[in-house]
Amino acid sequence: MEKNAKTKTERKAAEATEFERLETLRAQREFEAFGAERERRPGTLTAYEVWWCQQYQWLKRKGYLLRPRYAPEWVPSWEGLRCHPFTCEDGNISRYSHIIDATRMSDGLYISLKVVNKLDHPHEVDIGQYFMMEHLVSNPKNHCVPLLDVLSVPNEDEKQILVMPLLLDFTKPRFDTVGEVVECLRQLFEGLLFMHTNHVVHRDCMSRNIMMDAKDLYHEPYHPVQPHMKRDFSGYVKHFTRTQRPPKYYLIDFGLSRRYDATEENPLEYPIFGGDKTVPEFQKNANVPMNPFPTDIYYLGNVIREQFLPTMEAVVERFDSIRQKLSTRKLRSRVISVEDGLLENMYYGTTHWRRRIGFIARRVSAIPRPSD
């Protein structure tokens, strides 16, 4: 019981630390976006959240309801209580200024709203709608995030709001088996190939732009900002494994994507740096147009390298663990070449056993190491 309490205490401390880190990062982004740093109490609305509050009634008329935090007459639930805003449902801030969660009022579906500027990303809506065409959206190989609706923001002609299902970071909750990772990769390969087959290049398919539909993974709805919590923040939410409830994975964010004519065999684009800025050919050739399709392959490969391939420290640790479990008999067994025939195996087997008996008699280590 004491151990469990300690675990919960440690978890809460870790969550508070992560919250402070996100708050610092959010303040930095806010300063960069709005040009001024504002002093504010923990849990109060950020500058970009105020914009979403201003859209509350209009979005409600359109059939989309934001969380209580963004309602016009919102009163923080922690006022008068001795608790940190972070521990309250309405004290949790959306992590990205241009994305917020909501509920579709017609059926209760939890959704994401993303505001895009047509001047900055003129192709994003068109490409999203292209993959919603009947012959494409019905294809099981289509892993492009569904675009449920497109709203034009009143009095801001350059802005549109994309309505999409509420998705979750594809790495959380953590993978349980190798088979689950294999299925994830299969879907991602399938989805990127589907885009390329339909002459669309993503140009930014790094880890943050890979999500999954996790609603069936959880016993009950999770909170969109703190997915380890129940939506109403009444406790931690339990989840199944991906083997028990296999999710579908999606590629999102077509802000840098391009669609080409089927006759254009070798399209050329100037390099553009998305979230992954490590593309080797971009480093010294930023002014040289090149085919963007191979770069997508690099991006996805880099996701696999970063998310699933272990560090050298982990490799060494795992190797040592395996090595320690090997028996002396196994370590002294003969390495057999696939090229050896019956006679060679008989000969080498006999000489091997002579040496092996001698090594055992002289207590020579089964793992030979050079002397220092």
C-alpha positions in Angstrom: 0.0 0.0 0.0 2.8 2.4 0.9 4.6 1.5 -2.3 1.5 2.3 -4.4 1.1 5.7 -2.5 4.7 6.5 -3.2 4.2 5.7 -6.9 1.2 8.0 -7.1 3.1 10.7 -5.4 6.0 10.3 -7.7 3.7 10.3 -10.7 2.0 13.6 -9.5 5.4 15.2 -9.1 6.5 14.1 -12.5 3.2 15.5 -14.0 3.7 18.8 -12.2 7.3 19.0 -13.6 6.0 18.3 -17.1 3.3 20.9 -16.7 5.9 23.5 -15.7 8.0 22.6 -18.7 5.1 22.9 -21.0 4.1 26.3 -19.4 7.6 27.6 -20.1 7.6 26.4 -23.7 4.1 27.8 -24.1 5.2 31.2 -22.8 8.1 31.2 -25.2 5.8 30.4 -28.1 3.3 33.1 -27.0 6.1 35.6 -26.8 7.2 34.7 -30.3 3.7 34.8 -31.7 2.3 37.9 -30.0 5.5 39.9 -29.3 5.0 40.5 -25.6 5.3 38.5 -22.5 2.3 38.7 -20.2 2.4 37.9 -16.5 -0.5 35.7 -15.7 -1.6 33.4 -12.9 -1.4 29.7 -13.4 -4.4 28.3 -15.3 -5.6 31.6 -16.7 -6.2 31.9 -20.4 -3.3 32.4 -22.8 -3.4 35.0 -25.6 -4.1 32.4 -28.2 -6.8 30.8 -26.1 -8.6 34.1 -26.0 -9.0 33.9 -29.7 -10.7 30.5 -29.4 -13.0 31.9 -26.6 -14.1 34.6 -29.1 -15.2 31.8 -31.5 -17.2 29.9 -28.8 -20.7 31.1 -29.6 -20.1 31.0 -33.4 -18.7 27.4 -33.2 -21.7 26.4 -31.0 -24.1 27.7 -33.7 -22.1 25.6 -36.2 -22.7 22.5 -34.0 -19.3 22.3 -32.2 -18.9 22.8 -28.5 -15.6 23.8 -26.9 -14.7 22.7 -23.3 -16.1 24.7 -20.4 -12.8 26.5 -20.1 -13.6 28.5 -23.3 -17.2 29.4 -22.5 -17.9 33.2 -22.2 -18.8 33.1 -18.5 -16.2 30.6 -17.4 -15.3 30.6 -13.7 -12.2 28.5 -12.8 -13.2 25.5 -10.8 -10.2 25.8 -8.5 -11.0 29.3 -7.2 -11.3 29.2 -3.5 -9.8 25.8 -3.3 -6.3 24.7 -2.2 -5.3 23.0 -5.4 -3.2 23.6 -8.4 -5.1 24.4 -11.7 -3.2 21.6 -13.3 -5.2 19.1 -11.1 -8.5 20.4 -12.5 -10.1 19.6 -15.8 -10.5 23.2 -16.8 -7.0 24.1 -15.7 -5.4 22.2 -18.6 -4.3 24.3 -21.6 -4.3 23.2 -25.2 -0.7 22.5 -26.2 -0.8 24.0 -29.6 -2.1 27.5 -30.3 -3.8 26.5 -33.6 -5.4 23.3 -32.4 -8.2 22.8 -29.9 -10.5 19.9 -29.0 -14.3 20.1 -29.1 -17.5 18.0 -29.2 -19.7 17.6 -32.2 -23.1 18.3 -30.7 -25.1 16.2 -33.2 -23.7 12.9 -32.0 -21.2 13.6 -29.2 -18.2 12.8 -31.2 -14.9 14.2 -29.8 -13.1 16.2 -32.4 -10.1 18.4 -33.1 -10.4 21.9 -34.6 -7.4 23.3 -36.4 -7.2 26.9 -37.7 -5.1 27.4 -40.8 -4.1 30.5 -42.7 -4.8 30.1 -46.4 -2.0 32.6 -47.2 0.6 30.4 -45.4 -0.8 27.0 -46.3 -2.9 27.3 -49.5 -3.0 23.6 -50.3 -3.9 22.1 -47.0 -7.7 22.2 -47.3 -7.6 21.0 -51.0 -5.5 18.0 -50.2 -7.5 17.1 -47.2 -10.7 17.3 -49.2 -9.1 15.3 -52.1 -8.6 12.3 -49.8 -12.2 12.6 -48.7 -13.5 11.9 -52.2 -15.7 8.8 -52.2 -13.4 6.5 -54.2 -10.4 7.4 -51.9 -12.0 7.7 -48.4 -13.5 4.2 -48.8 -10.2 2.7 -49.5 -8.8 0.9 -46.4 -5.3 1.9 -47.5 -6.1 5.5 -47.0 -4.5 6.7 -43.7 -4.9 10.4 -44.3 -6.7 12.1 -41.4 -10.4 12.4 -42.2 -11.5 16.0 -42.9 -15.1 16.1 -41.5 -15.9 19.8 -42.2 -14.3 23.1 -43.2 -15.4 26.3 -41.6 -14.7 29.9 -42.8 -13.9 32.2 -39.8 -16.2 35.2 -39.7 -14.5 38.5 -40.5 -11.1 36.8 -41.0 -11.2 35.8 -44.7 -7.7 34.3 -44.6 -8.6 31.8 -41.9 -10.3 28.4 -42.1 -11.0 25.8 -39.4 -10.6 22.2 -40.2 -12.8 19.7 -38.3 -11.1 16.3 -37.7 -11.6 13.4 -35.4 -9.8 13.6 -32.0 -6.6 11.6 -32.4 -3.8 10.7 -30.1 0.0 10.6 -30.3 0.8 7.2 -31.9 3.3 6.3 -29.2 0.9 6.6 -26.3 -0.1 4.4 -24.6 3.2 2.5 -25.0 3.4 -0.5 -27.3 3.1 -3.8 -25.6 4.5 -6.3 -28.1 6.7 -6.4 -31.2 3.7 -7.4 -33.2 2.0 -4.2 -32.3 5.0 -2.2 -33.6 5.0 -4.3 -36.8 1.3 -3.5 -37.5 1.9 0.2 -36.8 4.7 0.3 -39.4 2.7 -1.7 -41.9 -0.1 0.9 -41.7 2.3 3.8 -42.0 4.1 2.3 -45.0 0.7 1.6 -46.6 -0.6 5.1 -45.9 2.5 6.9 -47.3 2.4 4.6 -50.4 -1.3 5.4 -50.8 -0.5 9.1 -50.8 2.4 8.7 -53.3 0.3 6.4 -55.6 -2.2 9.3 -55.7 0.5 11.7 -56.6 0.6 13.6 -53.3 3.8 14.1 -51.3 3.5 14.8 -47.6 6.8 16.7 -47.1 6.6 16.7 -43.3 5.8 13.1 -42.1 7.8 13.3 -38.9 6.7 11.8 -35.6 4.4 14.6 -34.5 2.4 14.2 -37.7 1.6 10.5 -37.1 -1.5 9.9 -34.9 -3.9 7.2 -34.1 -7.6 6.8 -33.4 -7.4 5.7 -29.8 -11.0 6.0 -28.7 -11.5 2.2 -28.6 -8.2 1.7 -26.6 -9.7 3.3 -23.5 -12.3 2.0 -21.1 -13.9 5.5 -21.1 -13.1 8.8 -22.8 -9.7 10.2 -22.1 -8.9 13.9 -21.6 -7.6 15.5 -24.8 -4.7 17.4 -23.0 -3.9 14.8 -20.4 -4.8 11.5 -22.0 -3.8 9.5 -18.9 -6.8 11.1 -17.1 -10.5 10.5 -17.5 -12.2 13.3 -19.5 -13.8 14.7 -16.4 -10.5 14.4 -14.4 -12.2 12.1 -11.8 -9.2 9.7 -12.0 -6.8 7.9 -14.1 -8.2 6.3 -17.2 -7.6 2.6 -17.9 -6.7 1.4 -21.4 -6.4 -1.9 -23.3 -3.4 -3.0 -25.3 -3.2 -2.5 -29.0 -3.5 -6.3 -29.4 -6.8 -6.2 -27.6 -8.1 -3.2 -29.5 -6.1 -2.6 -32.7 -6.1 1.1 -33.6 -5.9 2.7 -37.0 -2.9 5.1 -37.6 -3.1 8.3 -39.5 -0.9 10.8 -41.3 -1.9 14.4 -40.4 -1.0 18.0 -41.3 -0.9 18.6 -45.1 0.3 22.2 -44.7 3.5 21.6 -46.7 2.0 18.8 -48.9 1.7 19.1 -52.7 -0.4 17.2 -55.3 0.9 16.7 -58.8 -0.5 15.7 -62.1 -0.3 12.0 -62.9 1.8 12.9 -66.0 4.5 14.7 -63.9 7.0 11.9 -63.5 9.8 13.9 -61.8 8.4 16.9 -60.0 10.9 19.3 -58.6 10.5 21.5 -55.5 12.9 23.7 -53.5 13.8 22.1 -50.2 11.5 23.1 -47.3 12.3 22.4 -43.7 9.4 20.9 -41.7 9.6 19.4 -38.2 12.5 17.1 -39.2 15.4 19.3 -40.3 18.0 16.6 -40.7 17.5 15.7 -44.4 21.1 15.3 -45.6 20.5 16.6 -49.1 18.9 19.8 -47.8 21.9 20.8 -45.7 24.1 22.1 -48.6 21.5 22.3 -51.4 18.8 24.5 -50.1 18.6 26.4 -53.4 18.6 23.4 -55.6 15.1 22.0 -56.6 14.7 18.2 -56.2 12.1 15.5 -56.2 10.3 15.6 -52.8 9.0 12.1 -52.9 12.2 10.3 -51.7 12.4 12.8 -48.9 9.1 11.4 -47.5 10.8 8.0 -47.3 13.7 9.6 -45.3 11.3 11.3 -42.9 9.4 8.0 -42.2 12.6 6.1 -41.8 13.9 8.7 -39.3 10.7 8.2 -37.3 11.4 4.5 -37.1 15.0 5.1 -36.1 14.1 7.6 -33.4 11.0 5.8 -32.0 11.9 2.1 -32.3 15.6 1.5 -32.7 17.4 1.4 -29.4 20.3 3.6 -28.4 23.8 2.1 -28.1 23.5 2.1 -24.4 20.3 0.1 -24.5 21.9 -2.3 -27.0 24.9 -2.9 -24.7 22.6 -3.3 -21.7 20.4 -5.8 -23.5 23.4 -7.7 -24.9 24.9 -8.1 -21.4 21.5 -9.3 -20.1 21.4 -12.0 -22.8 25.0 -12.9 -22.4 24.6 -13.5 -18.6 21.8 -16.0 -19.3 23.8 -18.2 -21.7 25.0 -21.4 -20.1 28.6 -22.5 -20.1 27.5 -25.5 -22.3 26.0 -23.1 -24.8 29.0 -20.8 -24.8 31.4 -23.8 -25.5 29.2 -25.3 -28.3 30.7 -25.3 -31.8 29.9 -22.6 -34.4 28.8 -24.6 -37.5 29.3 -23.1 -41.0 26.4 -23.5 -43.4 29.0 -24.4 -46.0 30.3 -27.5 -44.1 29.2 -30.9 -45.4 28.9 -34.2 -43.5 32.6 -35.1 -43.6 33.7 -31.6 -42.6 31.2 -31.6 -39.7 32.5 -34.9 -38.5 36.1 -33.8 -38.7 35.6 -30.3 -37.1 33.2 -31.8 -34.5 35.8 -34.3 -33.3 38.6 -31.7 -33.1 36.3 -29.3 -31.4 35.4 -31.8 -28.6 39.2 -32.5 -28.0 39.8 -28.8 -27.5 36.6 -28.4 -25.4 37.6 -31.1 -23.0 41.1 -29.6 -22.7 39.6 -26.1 -22.0 37.3 -27.5 -19.3 40.1 -29.4 -17.7 42.3 -26.3 -17.6 39.4 -24.2 -16.5 39.8 -21.8 -19.5 36.9 -19.3 -19.6 34.2 -20.0 -22.1 34.3 -16.3 -23.0 37.9 -15.6 -24.0 39.1 -12.1 -23.2 42.5 -10.6 -24.0 44.7 -9.9 -21.1 45.1 -6.3 -20.0 
